[in-house]
């Protein structure tokens, strides 16, 4: 048998698996940071503290960029470890043949990543609902302030404020 026709040596698998564990660990840490940022964002939205929201948005974007990089690295390493099954829906089970401790570590990290991803998704939805509610209140307040009169001055240059039909706080 010609050595060029033989399958690729398995000697690189332990290093690839170790790198995968590292990437999954980094992904788990970044998701935890994202969860913390979303909780801080929720507090900022609830307390109407817009000063903190800008810096939180920048930090969230940075973390999301790093998470995308981790996801790409994870997909690449997974393909290298098991090219025939990388697109399998039962990831990481398709990584059979790794040492039991490595396979267990990958499974535990992946389980934690999935749980944290669910929590982050819920927090993100809640924050979106808070933002939507705030926007409805602002629109309502603007309607009260501008209702019935496209201009605030009459033809003689005097201000004409219509009598509000509801209180501003109830908008």
Buried (B, 14 or more C-beta within 10 A) or exposed (E): EEEEEEEEEEEEBEEBBEBBBBBBBBBBBBBBBBBEBBBBBBEBBEEEEEEBBEEBEEBBEEBEEBBEBBEEBBBBBBBBBBEEBBEEEEBBEBBEEBEEEBBEBBBEBBEBBEEBBEBBEEBBEBBEEBEEEEEEEEEBBEEBBEEEEEEEEEEEEEEEEEEEEEEEEEB
